[in-house]
């Protein structure tokens, strides 16, 4: 090999080494180094229907990657370009290309709380969905009254999912659908209900009867210790063929006629016939009137053993029970007809998430 050839070979090798070093530098910059040392988490959306090109351009626009074309090439090389999942992800600018791809392909979206309190009705829950941006009230009512959808979840023909939208704090994602959230709520109900099926069969109650009963108990008191006692009152009245005479059924009947829950109840409402009015009808209403929690379901099926036939709110979240109409009338005068006694807040006010019906203020009629 001549001296000239050796020089050319050395120069060529130097160029190759320089190119390799340059490529290594750029690979390090692109693949293994983030955009900055800022570890602040920033939410990034992979929206439904977004193409890979849109996602990559968005990553570059928001400062997560240096070059959209190189990122796209790398994603294709790793066969990841078709694996990114819809969701809302927490990224930060210390992440390299490999880490970003892994997060976006994981499907592990940021979750947020979606809370439904005990005793809310379908009207209340529709408002929560609308305010949370997961659909309109009209869309919610259409879904929860869809007979095929109901049958697919509960294997039963029901008017709506009222009573089966289990109250809970759910972890949901930004792009969750209304249908998916409602399905989770019903599945949660079924999981809880499985613990009480035997008790319902022992009473020879259908599931819908038990849930309807529990929905009334839930609306009448927010105090856990009072629920078995409230339940005993309604059990005793049913056994003696006395009308239940519970205000929440009246309010619900009006809501079914008007399409929204009223804020108060009048004497005229008490005598206005509806399918739900337990002052004008005997027995349980035709469907649940709210969505009860587990304590109310348990109380409905496992009531306290009492002779109580009446109760009245003490206006502090608790209830006073009576066996006789005379004792009940005295309690009503003390706690409901005395304006000062009613200055306290009811349990519904204390637990309020969105506007809900007023507390029971009417005197139960003499059986």
JOURSUL-V683892 format. One record per backbone hydrogen bond with DSSP energy under -0.5 kcal/mol. CO is the residue of the C=O (numbers start at 1). NH is the residue of the N-H. E is the energy in kcal/mol with one decimal. If there is no record, write none. Layout:
# JOURSUL-V683892
co | nh | e
CO | NH | E
CO | NH | E
This chain:
# JOURSUL-V683892
co | nh | e
2 | 6 | -2.4
3 | 7 | -2.1
4 | 8 | -2.3
5 | 9 | -2.7
6 | 10 | -2.6
7 | 11 | -2.5
8 | 12 | -2.7
9 | 13 | -2.7
10 | 14 | -2.2
11 | 15 | -2.5
12 | 16 | -2.6
13 | 17 | -2.7
14 | 18 | -2.7
15 | 19 | -2.9
16 | 20 | -2.8
17 | 21 | -2.7
18 | 22 | -2.7
19 | 23 | -3.1
20 | 24 | -2.8
21 | 25 | -2.6
22 | 26 | -2.8
23 | 27 | -2.9
24 | 28 | -2.7
25 | 29 | -2.9
26 | 30 | -2.9
27 | 31 | -3.5
27 | 32 | -0.8
28 | 32 | -1.0
28 | 33 | -0.8
30 | 97 | -1.1
31 | 98 | -0.9
37 | 39 | -0.7
38 | 93 | -0.9
42 | 91 | -2.8
44 | 89 | -3.2
45 | 47 | -0.7
46 | 87 | -1.9
47 | 50 | -2.0
51 | 55 | -2.3
52 | 56 | -2.7
53 | 57 | -2.5
54 | 58 | -2.1
55 | 59 | -2.1
56 | 60 | -2.1
57 | 61 | -2.8
58 | 62 | -1.9
59 | 64 | -2.9
59 | 65 | -0.8
60 | 63 | -1.6
67 | 71 | -2.1
68 | 72 | -2.4
69 | 73 | -2.4
70 | 74 | -2.5
71 | 75 | -2.5
72 | 76 | -2.2
73 | 77 | -2.4
74 | 78 | -2.1
75 | 80 | -3.5
75 | 81 | -0.8
76 | 79 | -1.2
80 | 83 | -1.9
87 | 46 | -3.1
87 | 89 | -0.5
88 | 110 | -3.8
89 | 44 | -2.9
89 | 91 | -0.8
91 | 42 | -3.5
92 | 95 | -1.5
93 | 35 | -0.9
93 | 36 | -2.6
96 | 100 | -2.4
97 | 101 | -2.5
98 | 102 | -2.1
99 | 103 | -2.2
100 | 104 | -2.5
101 | 105 | -1.7
102 | 106 | -0.7
103 | 106 | -0.9
103 | 107 | -0.6
104 | 85 | -2.6
107 | 109 | -1.8
110 | 174 | -0.5
112 | 172 | -2.7
114 | 170 | -2.8
116 | 168 | -0.5
117 | 120 | -1.3
120 | 291 | -1.7
121 | 125 | -2.6
122 | 126 | -2.1
123 | 127 | -1.3
124 | 128 | -1.7
125 | 129 | -2.4
126 | 130 | -2.2
127 | 131 | -2.7
128 | 132 | -1.9
129 | 133 | -0.6
129 | 134 | -2.4
130 | 133 | -1.0
136 | 140 | -2.0
137 | 141 | -2.7
138 | 142 | -2.1
139 | 143 | -2.0
140 | 144 | -2.8
141 | 145 | -1.0
143 | 146 | -1.5
144 | 161 | -1.3
145 | 147 | -0.7
146 | 150 | -2.7
147 | 151 | -2.4
148 | 152 | -2.1
149 | 153 | -1.3
150 | 153 | -0.5
150 | 154 | -2.9
151 | 155 | -1.9
156 | 158 | -0.9
161 | 164 | -2.6
164 | 166 | -1.4
168 | 116 | -2.2
168 | 170 | -0.7
170 | 114 | -2.2
170 | 172 | -0.8
172 | 112 | -3.0
173 | 176 | -1.5
177 | 181 | -2.2
178 | 182 | -2.7
179 | 183 | -2.2
180 | 184 | -2.0
181 | 185 | -2.0
182 | 186 | -2.2
183 | 187 | -2.5
184 | 188 | -2.2
185 | 166 | -0.9
185 | 189 | -1.9
186 | 190 | -2.5
187 | 191 | -1.9
188 | 192 | -2.1
189 | 193 | -3.4
190 | 194 | -1.6
192 | 195 | -1.7
193 | 196 | -2.5
193 | 197 | -0.8
196 | 200 | -2.0
197 | 201 | -2.3
198 | 202 | -2.2
199 | 203 | -1.2
200 | 205 | -2.7
201 | 204 | -1.0
206 | 210 | -2.1
207 | 211 | -2.5
208 | 212 | -2.3
209 | 213 | -2.6
210 | 214 | -2.6
211 | 215 | -2.2
212 | 216 | -1.3
213 | 216 | -0.6
213 | 217 | -2.0
214 | 218 | -2.7
215 | 219 | -1.3
216 | 220 | -1.5
217 | 221 | -1.2
222 | 224 | -0.6
223 | 226 | -1.1
223 | 227 | -1.1
224 | 227 | -0.5
224 | 228 | -0.6
226 | 230 | -3.0
227 | 231 | -2.8
228 | 232 | -1.7
228 | 304 | -1.9
229 | 233 | -1.8
230 | 234 | -1.8
231 | 235 | -2.5
232 | 236 | -2.7
233 | 237 | -2.3
234 | 238 | -2.4
235 | 239 | -2.5
236 | 240 | -1.7
237 | 242 | -3.4
238 | 241 | -1.4
246 | 249 | -1.3
246 | 250 | -0.8
247 | 250 | -0.8
247 | 251 | -2.2
248 | 252 | -2.1
249 | 253 | -2.0
250 | 254 | -2.0
251 | 255 | -2.2
252 | 256 | -2.4
253 | 257 | -1.1
254 | 258 | -2.7
255 | 259 | -2.9
266 | 270 | -1.3
267 | 271 | -0.8
268 | 271 | -0.8
268 | 272 | -0.5
269 | 272 | -1.0
271 | 273 | -0.7
276 | 278 | -0.6
277 | 280 | -0.7
277 | 281 | -1.5
278 | 245 | -1.9
290 | 292 | -0.7
291 | 119 | -2.2
293 | 297 | -1.9
294 | 298 | -2.9
295 | 299 | -2.5
296 | 300 | -2.3
297 | 301 | -1.6
298 | 302 | -2.0
304 | 306 | -0.9
310 | 322 | -2.2
312 | 320 | -3.1
318 | 314 | -2.5
320 | 312 | -2.1
322 | 309 | -2.2
322 | 310 | -2.0
324 | 328 | -1.9
325 | 329 | -2.7
326 | 330 | -1.8
327 | 331 | -1.8
328 | 332 | -2.6
329 | 333 | -2.1
330 | 334 | -1.8
331 | 335 | -2.8
332 | 336 | -2.8
332 | 337 | -1.8
337 | 339 | -0.8
338 | 342 | -0.9
339 | 342 | -0.6
340 | 343 | -1.5
346 | 350 | -2.0
347 | 351 | -1.9
348 | 352 | -0.6
349 | 352 | -0.6
354 | 353 | -0.7
